[in-house]
């Protein structure tokens, strides 16, 4: 079963929100503002909520989280401070690797969103309101934003609704 453009974009936006939340938790942990134990559950929960990830990507994500958990557990058994510090460095390296994996997924997801905007979707009936040469407004949430996009579709930055670009609609009508 293939997803409609609207469903696909909704899932992509949701995944991006979840992934950005994971990045925020990793950053807190790296700054010692969040204890490593508090991130274990969150990282697993984030992965379970994602809807558009490959099994290969999920396996890489799980490998990083498992390595973090193992290193933390081993650090608890270390009596020498230098050994605990060594384990902490490995944990930080794993957190950095996980963050890079997530950032690449966010980048790929945003690229997919942009590709979806290149083709008009006949299932999308809502058209952004053209306010002037550079501004559009969402007919649903009434948020206005600056856009000179030549693509057939635009996304409201506030409510994430997929809309027809009125500039393209005007060109097609002429």
N, CA, C and O atoms as a DFTB+ gen file, in Angstrom:
696 C
 N C O
     1  1       0.840      -1.178       0.000
     2  2       0.000       0.000       0.000
     3  2       0.891       1.250       0.000
     4  3       1.806       1.366       0.815
     5  1       0.624       2.157      -0.895
     6  2       1.383       3.398      -0.934
     7  2       0.627       4.475      -0.166
     8  3      -0.603       4.505      -0.143
     9  1       1.395       5.349       0.455
    10  2       0.808       6.442       1.216
    11  2       0.460       7.593       0.297
    12  3       1.154       7.832      -0.691
    13  1      -0.603       8.307       0.610
    14  2      -0.886       9.546      -0.113
    15  2       0.188      10.557       0.281
    16  3       0.869      10.387       1.292
    17  1       0.332      11.584      -0.505
    18  2       1.320      12.617      -0.205
    19  2       1.042      13.238       1.154
    20  3       1.966      13.496       1.926
    21  1      -0.227      13.476       1.446
    22  2      -0.596      14.087       2.723
    23  2      -0.200      13.179       3.887
    24  3       0.387      13.636       4.867
    25  1      -0.527      11.882       3.771
    26  2      -0.169      10.939       4.840
    27  2       1.341      10.825       5.001
    28  3       1.855      10.799       6.119
    29  1       2.043      10.757       3.881
    30  2       3.498      10.663       3.926
    31  2       4.098      11.876       4.621
    32  3       4.964      11.738       5.484
    33  1       3.644      13.053       4.248
    34  2       4.193      14.276       4.837
    35  2       3.854      14.381       6.319
    36  3       4.670      14.859       7.107
    37  1       2.671      13.945       6.702
    38  2       2.295      13.953       8.116
    39  2       3.232      13.051       8.916
    40  3       3.703      13.427       9.990
    41  1       3.497      11.863       8.383
    42  2       4.391      10.925       9.069
    43  2       5.822      11.457       9.118
    44  3       6.509      11.297      10.127
    45  1       6.270      12.083       8.040
    46  2       7.617      12.654       8.014
    47  2       7.741      13.749       9.068
    48  3       8.711      13.778       9.826
    49  1       6.756      14.652       9.117
    50  2       6.802      15.729      10.115
    51  2       6.817      15.170      11.534
    52  3       7.545      15.665      12.394
    53  1       6.021      14.151      11.772
    54  2       5.971      13.530      13.105
    55  2       7.324      12.897      13.443
    56  3       7.833      13.062      14.552
    57  1       7.896      12.180      12.491
    58  2       9.208      11.567      12.724
    59  2      10.275      12.622      12.995
    60  3      11.106      12.452      13.887
    61  1      10.254      13.705      12.234
    62  2      11.237      14.771      12.444
    63  2      11.089      15.353      13.846
    64  3      12.091      15.586      14.523
    65  1       9.860      15.590      14.291
    66  2       9.634      16.115      15.642
    67  2      10.218      15.170      16.703
    68  3      10.862      15.617      17.652
    69  1       9.989      13.872      16.533
    70  2      10.499      12.875      17.479
    71  2      12.029      12.854      17.462
    72  3      12.675      12.822      18.509
    73  1      12.593      12.872      16.254
    74  2      14.052      12.841      16.130
    75  2      14.695      14.098      16.721
    76  3      15.758      14.019      17.338
    77  1      14.060      15.246      16.536
    78  2      14.593      16.475      17.121
    79  2      14.527      16.434      18.647
    80  3      15.393      16.985      19.327
    81  1      13.502      15.785      19.177
    82  2      13.406      15.601      20.629
    83  2      14.541      14.694      21.119
    84  3      15.123      14.948      22.174
    85  1      14.853      13.647      20.366
    86  2      15.964      12.762      20.721
    87  2      17.289      13.528      20.726
    88  3      18.117      13.340      21.617
    89  1      17.480      14.377      19.744
    90  2      18.694      15.210      19.674
    91  2      18.793      16.094      20.922
    92  3      19.865      16.223      21.514
    93  1      17.676      16.696      21.313
    94  2      17.670      17.568      22.488
    95  2      18.070      16.779      23.742
    96  3      18.827      17.283      24.572
    97  1      17.569      15.549      23.882
    98  2      17.917      14.722      25.048
    99  2      19.402      14.349      25.027
   100  3      20.072      14.367      26.059
   101  1      19.898      14.016      23.847
   102  2      21.322      13.677      23.731
   103  2      22.177      14.881      24.123
   104  3      23.162      14.742      24.848
   105  1      21.795      16.055      23.642
   106  2      22.552      17.265      23.977
   107  2      22.529      17.541      25.478
   108  3      23.546      17.928      26.054
   109  1      21.377      17.343      26.112
   110  2      21.290      17.517      27.571
   111  2      22.214      16.542      28.292
   112  3      22.895      16.906      29.251
   113  1      22.226      15.320      27.825
   114  2      23.063      14.293      28.427
   115  2      24.552      14.632      28.253
   116  3      25.349      14.464      29.176
   117  1      24.903      15.104      27.076
   118  2      26.316      15.454      26.806
   119  2      26.772      16.623      27.669
   120  3      27.956      16.736      27.990
   121  1      25.825      17.504      28.051
   122  2      26.165      18.653      28.915
   123  2      25.999      18.319      30.401
   124  3      26.097      19.196      31.259
   125  1      25.747      17.036      30.690
   126  2      25.523      16.574      32.069
   127  2      24.305      17.225      32.717
   128  3      24.217      17.282      33.944
   129  1      23.378      17.709      31.921
   130  2      22.133      18.269      32.447
   131  2      21.057      17.183      32.570
   132  3      19.994      17.415      33.146
   133  1      21.342      16.013      32.031
   134  2      20.436      14.872      32.108
   135  2      21.296      13.647      32.396
   136  3      22.254      13.378      31.672
   137  1      20.964      12.909      33.439
   138  2      21.747      11.732      33.789
   139  2      21.567      10.666      32.721
   140  3      20.491      10.534      32.137
   141  1      22.607       9.921      32.474
   142  2      22.596       8.903      31.423
   143  2      21.457       7.901      31.616
   144  3      20.884       7.432      30.633
   145  1      21.123       7.570      32.847
   146  2      20.019       6.624      33.090
   147  2      18.693       7.155      32.549
   148  3      17.851       6.382      32.092
   149  1      18.509       8.466      32.600
   150  2      17.257       9.067      32.155
   151  2      17.086       9.015      30.634
   152  3      15.977       9.170      30.123
   153  1      18.168       8.801      29.932
   154  2      18.073       8.797      28.472
   155  2      17.750       7.399      27.923
   156  3      17.240       7.281      26.809
   157  1      18.041       6.347      28.686
   158  2      17.828       4.987      28.186
   159  2      16.381       4.757      27.744
   160  3      16.127       4.343      26.613
   161  1      15.454       5.026      28.633
   162  2      14.038       4.806      28.308
   163  2      13.596       5.708      27.161
   164  3      12.884       5.275      26.255
   165  1      14.028       6.969      27.211
   166  2      13.617       7.929      26.183
   167  2      14.068       7.484      24.798
   168  3      13.297       7.554      23.842
   169  1      15.315       7.027      24.685
   170  2      15.830       6.622      23.372
   171  2      15.040       5.442      22.800
   172  3      14.735       5.418      21.608
   173  1      14.712       4.469      23.647
   174  2      13.899       3.342      23.188
   175  2      12.504       3.780      22.794
   176  3      11.952       3.312      21.798
   177  1      11.943       4.671      23.573
   178  2      10.600       5.181      23.285
   179  2      10.573       5.948      21.969
   180  3       9.636       5.805      21.183
   181  1      11.593       6.757      21.728
   182  2      11.651       7.514      20.470
   183  2      11.650       6.563      19.276
   184  3      10.912       6.767      18.312
   185  1      12.475       5.531      19.345
   186  2      12.562       4.582      18.231
   187  2      11.216       3.906      17.989
   188  3      10.812       3.728      16.840
   189  1      10.524       3.529      19.054
   190  2       9.232       2.854      18.904
   191  2       8.157       3.748      18.291
   192  3       7.194       3.244      17.714
   193  1       8.306       5.054      18.406
   194  2       7.317       5.981      17.870
   195  2       7.546       6.327      16.395
   196  3       6.635       6.812      15.724
   197  1       8.742       6.083      15.896
   198  2       9.053       6.439      14.503
   199  2       8.280       5.559      13.529
   200  3       8.123       4.359      13.751
   201  1       7.804       6.163      12.456
   202  2       6.961       5.439      11.507
   203  2       7.627       5.166      10.166
   204  3       7.221       4.255       9.446
   205  1       8.633       5.939       9.830
   206  2       9.213       5.831       8.488
   207  2      10.717       5.577       8.526
   208  3      11.485       6.289       7.879
   209  1      11.137       4.572       9.277
   210  2      12.555       4.242       9.305
   211  2      12.747       2.817       8.812
   212  3      11.912       1.944       9.049
   213  1      13.841       2.599       8.133
   214  2      14.153       1.257       7.636
   215  2      14.621       0.378       8.789
   216  3      15.041       0.876       9.833
   217  1      14.543      -0.904       8.593
   218  2      15.016      -1.828       9.629
   219  2      16.523      -1.682       9.820
   220  3      17.026      -1.865      10.929
   221  1      17.245      -1.358       8.756
   222  2      18.686      -1.145       8.853
   223  2      18.993       0.070       9.731
   224  3      19.870       0.014      10.593
   225  1      18.269       1.163       9.507
   226  2      18.478       2.367      10.311
   227  2      18.134       2.085      11.766
   228  3      18.876       2.479      12.666
   229  1      17.016       1.404      12.005
   230  2      16.592       1.078      13.367
   231  2      17.646       0.207      14.064
   232  3      17.906       0.378      15.256
   233  1      18.250      -0.723      13.318
   234  2      19.287      -1.583      13.894
   235  2      20.516      -0.760      14.291
   236  3      21.107      -0.995      15.346
   237  1      20.898       0.195      13.455
   238  2      22.035       1.060      13.798
   239  2      21.727       1.876      15.050
   240  3      22.573       2.015      15.933
   241  1      20.532       2.403      15.120
   242  2      20.088       3.178      16.282
   243  2      20.163       2.308      17.533
   244  3      20.698       2.730      18.558
   245  1      19.626       1.094      17.446
   246  2      19.631       0.183      18.591
   247  2      21.053      -0.214      18.992
   248  3      21.340      -0.375      20.178
   249  1      21.936      -0.370      18.017
   250  2      23.332      -0.688      18.332
   251  2      23.965       0.412      19.184
   252  3      24.643       0.129      20.172
   253  1      23.737       1.670      18.794
   254  2      24.286       2.782      19.579
   255  2      23.704       2.790      20.986
   256  3      24.441       2.934      21.961
   257  1      22.375       2.634      21.099
   258  2      21.760       2.700      22.429
   259  2      22.215       1.528      23.300
   260  3      22.428       1.691      24.501
   261  1      22.361       0.365      22.704
   262  2      22.839      -0.791      23.474
   263  2      24.281      -0.582      23.937
   264  3      24.620      -0.902      25.076
   265  1      25.124      -0.048      23.061
   266  2      26.513       0.240      23.446
   267  2      26.563       1.233      24.614
   268  3      27.379       1.091      25.524
   269  1      25.689       2.230      24.576
   270  2      25.641       3.224      25.654
   271  2      25.250       2.548      26.971
   272  3      25.870       2.784      28.008
   273  1      24.231       1.719      26.917
   274  2      23.779       1.030      28.131
   275  2      24.849       0.089      28.690
   276  3      25.067       0.034      29.900
   277  1      25.503      -0.637      27.810
   278  2      26.553      -1.573      28.250
   279  2      27.706      -0.817      28.893
   280  3      28.179      -1.186      29.968
   281  1      28.156       0.244      28.230
   282  2      29.277       1.015      28.779
   283  2      28.916       1.628      30.128
   284  3      29.743       1.680      31.039
   285  1      27.679       2.090      30.245
   286  2      27.262       2.658      31.528
   287  2      27.255       1.580      32.609
   288  3      27.755       1.801      33.712
   289  1      26.690       0.420      32.294
   290  2      26.646      -0.682      33.265
   291  2      28.057      -1.095      33.681
   292  3      28.307      -1.343      34.860
   293  1      28.968      -1.169      32.732
   294  2      30.350      -1.532      33.054
   295  2      31.032      -0.463      33.900
   296  3      31.869      -0.768      34.749
   297  1      30.664       0.793      33.658
   298  2      31.293       1.876      34.439
   299  2      30.891       1.809      35.905
   300  3      31.634       2.268      36.773
   301  1      29.733       1.248      36.185
   302  2      29.295       1.121      37.578
   303  2      30.146       0.124      38.353
   304  3      30.290       0.231      39.571
   305  1      30.710      -0.849      37.632
   306  2      31.550      -1.868      38.264
   307  2      33.009      -1.439      38.395
   308  3      33.785      -2.081      39.103
   309  1      33.376      -0.372      37.726
   310  2      34.765       0.076      37.751
   311  2      35.069       0.779      39.068
   312  3      34.368       1.707      39.471
   313  1      36.114       0.326      39.723
   314  2      36.505       0.959      40.977
   315  2      37.457       2.130      40.740
   316  3      37.401       3.133      41.451
   317  1      38.308       2.004      39.766
   318  2      39.279       3.062      39.502
   319  2      38.612       4.193      38.722
   320  3      37.899       3.958      37.746
   321  1      38.857       5.415      39.169
   322  2      38.243       6.585      38.544
   323  2      38.648       6.727      37.076
   324  3      37.837       7.125      36.239
   325  1      39.916       6.396      36.767
   326  2      40.368       6.531      35.367
   327  2      39.631       5.558      34.444
   328  3      39.435       5.850      33.264
   329  1      39.224       4.407      34.976
   330  2      38.451       3.455      34.169
   331  2      37.040       3.990      33.935
   332  3      36.497       3.853      32.839
   333  1      36.442       4.603      34.969
   334  2      35.112       5.209      34.796
   335  2      35.174       6.339      33.782
   336  3      34.274       6.491      32.956
   337  1      36.244       7.136      33.847
   338  2      36.404       8.233      32.881
   339  2      36.554       7.687      31.464
   340  3      36.016       8.258      30.516
   341  1      37.274       6.596      31.324
   342  2      37.451       5.966      30.017
   343  2      36.101       5.495      29.465
   344  3      35.812       5.671      28.282
   345  1      35.288       4.902      30.321
   346  2      33.954       4.444      29.899
   347  2      33.075       5.635      29.528
   348  3      32.304       5.568      28.570
   349  1      33.192       6.721      30.282
   350  2      32.407       7.920      29.982
   351  2      32.776       8.463      28.601
   352  3      31.902       8.926      27.868
   353  1      34.040       8.413      28.244
   354  2      34.465       8.867      26.912
   355  2      33.835       7.999      25.825
   356  3      33.414       8.508      24.786
   357  1      33.774       6.687      26.068
   358  2      33.142       5.780      25.100
   359  2      31.652       6.094      24.984
   360  3      31.099       6.100      23.884
   361  1      31.006       6.352      26.118
   362  2      29.578       6.717      26.112
   363  2      29.377       7.993      25.297
   364  3      28.454       8.075      24.486
   365  1      30.231       8.976      25.510
   366  2      30.125      10.236      24.761
   367  2      30.318      10.007      23.266
   368  3      29.623      10.613      22.451
   369  1      31.247       9.146      22.906
   370  2      31.467       8.815      21.489
   371  2      30.220       8.153      20.899
   372  3      29.829       8.452      19.770
   373  1      29.600       7.257      21.665
   374  2      28.376       6.594      21.204
   375  2      27.231       7.600      21.061
   376  3      26.471       7.551      20.093
   377  1      27.114       8.511      22.032
   378  2      26.078       9.549      21.942
   379  2      26.290      10.418      20.709
   380  3      25.334      10.774      20.020
   381  1      27.545      10.757      20.434
   382  2      27.852      11.557      19.244
   383  2      27.525      10.798      17.960
   384  3      27.004      11.381      17.009
   385  1      27.828       9.502      17.931
   386  2      27.498       8.687      16.758
   387  2      26.000       8.576      16.556
   388  3      25.516       8.643      15.426
   389  1      25.263       8.408      17.644
   390  2      23.803       8.342      17.568
   391  2      23.240       9.668      17.079
   392  3      22.326       9.695      16.255
   393  1      23.784      10.763      17.588
   394  2      23.326      12.084      17.156
   395  2      23.562      12.274      15.656
   396  3      22.700      12.798      14.951
   397  1      24.711      11.856      15.179
   398  2      25.016      11.979      13.741
   399  2      24.043      11.130      12.909
   400  3      23.563      11.579      11.869
   401  1      23.757       9.916      13.364
   402  2      22.797       9.052      12.674
   403  2      21.434       9.732      12.592
   404  3      20.790       9.720      11.543
   405  1      20.998      10.326      13.702
   406  2      19.700      10.998      13.750
   407  2      19.696      12.234      12.863
   408  3      18.736      12.464      12.128
   409  1      20.751      13.028      12.921
   410  2      20.819      14.235      12.084
   411  2      20.769      13.890      10.598
   412  3      20.134      14.601       9.819
   413  1      21.429      12.809      10.200
   414  2      21.374      12.373       8.800
   415  2      19.959      11.939       8.417
   416  3      19.513      12.188       7.297
   417  1      19.258      11.291       9.347
   418  2      17.871      10.873       9.080
   419  2      16.970      12.094       8.946
   420  3      16.093      12.124       8.082
   421  1      17.175      13.092       9.786
   422  2      16.388      14.330       9.683
   423  2      16.645      14.993       8.329
   424  3      15.709      15.440       7.666
   425  1      17.905      15.055       7.923
   426  2      18.261      15.655       6.634
   427  2      17.584      14.897       5.485
   428  3      17.008      15.517       4.591
   429  1      17.652      13.570       5.505
   430  2      17.001      12.765       4.469
   431  2      15.488      12.983       4.462
   432  3      14.871      13.063       3.400
   433  1      14.901      13.078       5.646
   434  2      13.453      13.285       5.746
   435  2      13.056      14.642       5.180
   436  3      12.048      14.760       4.483
   437  1      13.847      15.660       5.480
   438  2      13.548      17.001       4.944
   439  2      13.713      17.026       3.426
   440  3      12.960      17.714       2.737
   441  1      14.674      16.297       2.905
   442  2      14.828      16.204       1.452
   443  2      13.616      15.523       0.817
   444  3      13.163      15.931      -0.253
   445  1      13.095      14.492       1.468
   446  2      11.897      13.819       0.972
   447  2      10.718      14.785       0.968
   448  3       9.923      14.795       0.029
   449  1      10.606      15.592       2.014
   450  2       9.541      16.602       2.052
   451  2       9.641      17.545       0.865
   452  3       8.641      17.846       0.213
   453  1      10.849      18.007       0.592
   454  2      11.040      18.928      -0.536
   455  2      10.683      18.265      -1.870
   456  3      10.113      18.907      -2.752
   457  1      11.017      16.992      -2.009
   458  2      10.662      16.275      -3.239
   459  2       9.147      16.194      -3.414
   460  3       8.640      16.281      -4.533
   461  1       8.436      16.027      -2.314
   462  2       6.968      15.951      -2.376
   463  2       6.358      17.260      -2.862
   464  3       5.268      17.261      -3.434
   465  1       7.041      18.361      -2.641
   466  2       6.513      19.671      -3.029
   467  2       6.669      19.937      -4.522
   468  3       6.086      20.886      -5.044
   469  1       7.438      19.121      -5.201
   470  2       7.703      19.346      -6.621
   471  2       6.560      18.918      -7.538
   472  3       6.573      19.223      -8.730
   473  1       5.587      18.221      -6.993
   474  2       4.487      17.714      -7.812
   475  2       3.160      18.086      -7.178
   476  3       2.956      17.897      -5.979
   477  1       2.283      18.602      -7.973
   478  2       0.957      18.959      -7.483
   479  2       0.209      17.689      -7.101
   480  3       0.264      16.687      -7.814
   481  1      -0.480      17.739      -5.984
   482  2      -1.251      16.588      -5.512
   483  2      -2.731      16.891      -5.690
   484  3      -3.254      17.797      -5.041
   485  1      -3.416      16.151      -6.555
   486  2      -4.838      16.421      -6.784
   487  2      -5.713      16.158      -5.549
   488  3      -6.849      16.628      -5.480
   489  1      -5.184      15.410      -4.582
   490  2      -5.939      15.156      -3.348
   491  2      -5.928      16.350      -2.404
   492  3      -6.702      16.398      -1.448
   493  1      -5.053      17.311      -2.668
   494  2      -4.963      18.503      -1.817
   495  2      -5.795      19.606      -2.462
   496  3      -5.453      20.121      -3.526
   497  1      -6.890      19.955      -1.800
   498  2      -7.778      20.972      -2.371
   499  2      -7.511      22.363      -1.808
   500  3      -7.856      23.363      -2.438
   501  1      -6.901      22.434      -0.632
   502  2      -6.636      23.739      -0.017
   503  2      -5.512      24.459      -0.747
   504  3      -4.482      23.873      -1.080
   505  1      -5.740      25.736      -0.984
   506  2      -4.756      26.581      -1.665
   507  2      -4.342      27.684      -0.706
   508  3      -5.186      28.334      -0.088
   509  1      -3.051      27.887      -0.587
   510  2      -2.564      28.993       0.245
   511  2      -3.075      30.300      -0.330
   512  3      -3.248      30.429      -1.542
   513  1      -3.313      31.259       0.534
   514  2      -3.777      32.576       0.096
   515  2      -2.575      33.430      -0.252
   516  3      -1.640      33.555       0.539
   517  1      -2.602      34.014      -1.432
   518  2      -1.521      34.896      -1.878
   519  2      -1.782      36.291      -1.316
   520  3      -2.739      36.953      -1.719
   521  1      -0.939      36.740      -0.389
   522  2      -1.120      38.056       0.229
   523  2      -0.440      39.151      -0.582
   524  3      -0.985      40.242      -0.744
   525  1       0.732      38.858      -1.081
   526  2       1.436      39.757      -1.999
   527  2       2.512      38.944      -2.700
   528  3       2.489      37.714      -2.645
   529  1       3.451      39.607      -3.355
   530  2       4.440      38.902      -4.164
   531  2       5.318      37.941      -3.353
   532  3       5.882      36.997      -3.908
   533  1       5.433      38.178      -2.053
   534  2       6.342      37.349      -1.258
   535  2       5.688      36.661      -0.067
   536  3       6.356      35.900       0.633
   537  1       4.427      36.899       0.180
   538  2       3.789      36.352       1.375
   539  2       2.594      35.471       1.034
   540  3       1.783      35.788       0.163
   541  1       2.513      34.338       1.762
   542  2       1.384      33.416       1.651
   543  2       0.735      33.279       3.024
   544  3       1.359      33.549       4.050
   545  1      -0.540      32.852       3.026
   546  2      -1.234      32.619       4.284
   547  2      -1.965      31.288       4.218
   548  3      -2.548      30.932       3.194
   549  1      -1.925      30.569       5.312
   550  2      -2.620      29.285       5.406
   551  2      -4.115      29.541       5.607
   552  3      -4.492      30.298       6.502
   553  1      -4.964      28.927       4.795
   554  2      -6.401      29.134       4.956
   555  2      -6.976      28.438       6.198
   556  3      -8.102      28.731       6.599
   557  1      -6.232      27.539       6.795
   558  2      -6.726      26.805       7.969
   559  2      -6.343      27.471       9.285
   560  3      -7.197      27.687      10.144
   561  1      -5.046      27.800       9.448
   562  2      -4.608      28.371      10.733
   563  2      -4.364      29.873      10.640
   564  3      -4.078      30.506      11.657
   565  1      -4.467      30.450       9.471
   566  2      -4.265      31.872       9.161
   567  2      -2.859      32.385       9.464
   568  3      -2.658      33.595       9.574
   569  1      -1.902      31.502       9.597
   570  2      -0.517      31.934       9.752
   571  2      -0.016      32.414       8.398
   572  3      -0.322      31.815       7.368
   573  1       0.751      33.490       8.404
   574  2       1.340      34.009       7.176
   575  2       2.845      33.799       7.231
   576  3       3.460      33.868       8.296
   577  1       3.426      33.542       6.063
   578  2       4.872      33.347       5.996
   579  2       5.389      33.852       4.660
   580  3       4.662      33.938       3.670
   581  1       6.673      34.182       4.673
   582  2       7.324      34.664       3.466
   583  2       7.705      33.462       2.605
   584  3       8.348      32.528       3.083
   585  1       7.309      33.492       1.348
   586  2       7.625      32.399       0.441
   587  2       7.611      32.895      -0.996
   588  3       6.685      33.580      -1.429
   589  1       8.647      32.536      -1.715
   590  2       8.692      32.796      -3.154
   591  2       8.902      31.473      -3.892
   592  3       9.436      31.433      -5.001
   593  1       8.471      30.406      -3.248
   594  2       8.674      29.058      -3.793
   595  2       8.007      28.902      -5.156
   596  3       6.850      29.283      -5.334
   597  1       8.741      28.340      -6.118
   598  2       8.158      28.060      -7.427
   599  2       7.517      26.669      -7.488
   600  3       6.955      26.291      -8.516
   601  1       7.598      25.921      -6.408
   602  2       7.079      24.553      -6.388
   603  2       5.548      24.564      -6.373
   604  3       4.942      25.512      -5.875
   605  1       4.930      23.530      -6.909
   606  2       3.464      23.450      -6.946
   607  2       2.813      23.348      -5.563
   608  3       1.657      23.733      -5.386
   609  1       3.561      22.827      -4.586
   610  2       3.012      22.641      -3.250
   611  2       3.857      23.419      -2.241
   612  3       5.060      23.595      -2.430
   613  1       3.211      23.882      -1.168
   614  2       3.893      24.546      -0.073
   615  2       3.385      23.935       1.239
   616  3       2.333      23.296       1.275
   617  1       4.144      24.141       2.297
   618  2       3.757      23.645       3.617
   619  2       3.639      24.833       4.557
   620  3       4.544      25.663       4.639
   621  1       2.532      24.909       5.259
   622  2       2.374      25.945       6.270
   623  2       3.376      25.650       7.386
   624  3       3.365      24.554       7.946
   625  1       4.236      26.604       7.716
   626  2       5.236      26.349       8.751
   627  2       4.641      26.199      10.154
   628  3       5.286      25.637      11.039
   629  1       3.432      26.691      10.365
   630  2       2.831      26.598      11.698
   631  2       2.087      25.284      11.896
   632  3       2.377      24.548      12.839
   633  1       1.128      24.981      11.017
   634  2       0.307      23.776      11.228
   635  2       0.762      22.592      10.374
   636  3       0.204      21.499      10.476
   637  1       1.766      22.808       9.540
   638  2       2.367      21.750       8.703
   639  2       1.404      21.211       7.632
   640  3       1.613      20.125       7.092
   641  1       0.365      21.972       7.337
   642  2      -0.602      21.538       6.328
   643  2      -0.009      21.685       4.926
   644  3       0.637      22.682       4.605
   645  1      -0.244      20.679       4.115
   646  2       0.177      20.704       2.716
   647  2      -0.853      21.499       1.925
   648  3      -2.053      21.245       2.020
   649  1      -0.374      22.463       1.144
   650  2      -1.260      23.358       0.405
   651  2      -0.789      23.513      -1.034
   652  3       0.396      23.369      -1.336
   653  1      -1.721      23.805      -1.898
   654  2      -1.374      24.162      -3.269
   655  2      -0.760      25.560      -3.243
   656  3      -1.208      26.428      -2.494
   657  1       0.254      25.768      -4.054
   658  2       0.891      27.077      -4.158
   659  2       0.033      27.933      -5.091
   660  3      -0.152      27.558      -6.248
   661  1      -0.493      29.061      -4.633
   662  2      -1.384      29.857      -5.476
   663  2      -0.695      30.446      -6.712
   664  3      -1.344      30.702      -7.727
   665  1       0.607      30.655      -6.623
   666  2       1.330      31.184      -7.790
   667  2       1.327      30.163      -8.942
   668  3       1.160      30.518     -10.109
   669  1       1.513      28.915      -8.583
   670  2       1.512      27.848      -9.598
   671  2       0.095      27.625     -10.104
   672  3      -0.112      27.406     -11.298
   673  1      -0.884      27.679      -9.204
   674  2      -2.290      27.516      -9.614
   675  2      -2.687      28.597     -10.609
   676  3      -3.409      28.321     -11.567
   677  1      -2.218      29.833     -10.390
   678  2      -2.515      30.940     -11.315
   679  2      -1.888      30.690     -12.674
   680  3      -2.517      30.926     -13.706
   681  1      -0.643      30.212     -12.679
   682  2       0.037      29.937     -13.961
   683  2      -0.665      28.831     -14.739
   684  3      -0.781      28.896     -15.963
   685  1      -1.130      27.823     -14.023
   686  2      -1.793      26.700     -14.691
   687  2      -3.157      27.109     -15.233
   688  3      -3.619      26.565     -16.236
   689  1      -3.803      28.071     -14.568
   690  2      -5.126      28.538     -15.012
   691  2      -5.011      29.430     -16.243
   692  3      -5.942      29.510     -17.045
   693  1      -3.873      30.098     -16.393
   694  2      -3.711      31.015     -17.555
   695  2      -3.368      30.308     -18.810
   696  3      -3.204      30.942     -19.852
